[in-house]
Amino acid sequence: MIHHVVVLGGGTAGLLAALALLRVGGLRVRMVRSREIGVIGVGEGTTGSVPRHLHGFLGMDPGEFHREVRPSWKLGVRFLWGERERIDYTFTKPVTTVLPGLSGAAGYYCWEDFSDMDLNQALMGQGLAFARQGDGGPRVHDNVAYHLENGAFVSWLERVAVSRGLEIEEGEVEGVELGGEGVSALRLAGGGRVAGDLFVDASGFRGELLREAMGERFRSFDDTLFCDRAVAGGWDRGEDEAVLPFTVAETMDSGWAWRIDHDERVHRGYVYSSVFMGDGEAEEELRKVAPGLGSLRVVKFRPGRLERCWVGNVFAVGNAAGFVEPLEATAIAAICDMTKMLSLALRHSGGVPGPELKASCNRLFARMWDEIRDFLSVHYRFNGRRDTAFWRECRERVALHGAERIVSFYRENGPSSLMEIELLPAETSGFQLEGYYTLLLGQKVPHAKIRKMPENAVWQNHRRACRAAARGGLTVREASEIIRSGRWTWRPGFYDRGG
């Protein structure tokens, strides 16, 4: 029976794992971390599932969180991508929604104009975070995510975890002792030794336990994701500079550039392929679109995942388990999903997880990582915005894998959800058909059922109503000021579906 859990790594992955494990009850959770290693702090985007996990499953008070961590609001991603001027991808479902008076899903009516399909898209179009309630406050909902300053987020997670019982030991691992089911102990520089029943490998790209010490196979995604580096930086925001309520993903010559907005800082970065561009060239191109940048740093990575994330008594999470580039900001969401499942597995097994339970978790996590890869493949395969060597290679060679059937169905039937239960069950998909259809329609990938109906009264009235509801809404700064103040009260149970 598992009584003592050792978490290796003190970044986002390690702390979220510790918080999830502390919910099990009856476990001693001990973290080993070295402050010398530090964390990658480039500004973090999240998905809509992350606030629900933090405030629902982990039970973090949203009022205190907003006052202490000071996240910025994210309605979605603005893609400067494909033939259209932009693609505004929200956490809602404007494409697959069937409106009264229309004979099909809304996606059939938006071939010519892909804007203002619902309230969140209309808000993004006007640079606003929330519609305004009758009392002037923000109409907050849970189809929204966060932009996080990594340092503030990690500090907050640590404070909460320690208050709930996490033990932290400073030390650098100089050796791993193998035995029994996998790892028996960590040897620390200076002579310390840390033993445990279960080890959580949150050591980042180093993958010290499952990959390095135990030799678990790494499965590369390089036939789909060609980018392997990022150059990142930012600048302090001017007082009059608007805070964007979305992440920006902008097509570049050999990859794409992000913009993530916070109250006091703007984060910019460029994800690129070192085969097509050198580090100096990437910096030069990024500075052309972001002239306010200060110093930059290069981050190297290899996209892919471990064959198995749970082997014996070792469970890998975060970058130690897998990594894909941040095009859909899936990193923290993946950590939340994996650590939640680990917590539930230990609870339901009474602390004695058997081989079939571990095998089921491994299959689930493999599907999760593979679907993220498949979804990103659609972004690269069909982006015709630039005619450079990198993008020509993407359009010719990016492997779609599991997305192949979805693309074929879409080409024949358009954005139909008729066979969603067979193509991509909503219960197990992080993106659902809504996500795939948004990127396919957004990039104007043709299908056989295109309906050009710009004068359709029902559709046009709906879009006008969305624009009108958004008009007069609150900016990110205005909404944040109210939500962080003593005037704002969170409704009890607002995030309960996260648990």
Secondary structure, DSSP 8 states (H G I E B T S, - for coil): ---EEEEE--SHHHHHHHHHHHTTSS-EEEEEE-TTT----S-EE--THHHHIIIIIS---HHHHHHHT--EEE-EEEEE-SSSS-EEEESS-TTT---TT-SS-GGGG-SS--S-SSHHHHHHHTT-SB-B-TTSSB---SS-EEEE-HHHHHHHHHHHHHHTT-EEEE--EEEEEEETTEEEEEEETTS-EEE-SEEEE--GGG-IIIIIIT---EEE-TTT----EEEEEEEE--TTS---SSEEEEEETTEEEEEEE-SSEEEEEEEE-TTT--HHHHHHHHHHH-TT----EEEE---EEES-SEETTEEE-GGGTEE--GGG--HHHHHHHHHHHHHHHHHHTTT---HHHHHHHHHHHHHHHHHHHHHHHHHHHT--S--SHHHHHHHHH---TTHHHHHHHHHHH-S--TTHHHHS-TTT-SSHHHHHHHHHHHTT---TT----TT-HHHHHHHHHHHHHHTT-B-HHHHHHHHTSTT----TTTTGGG-
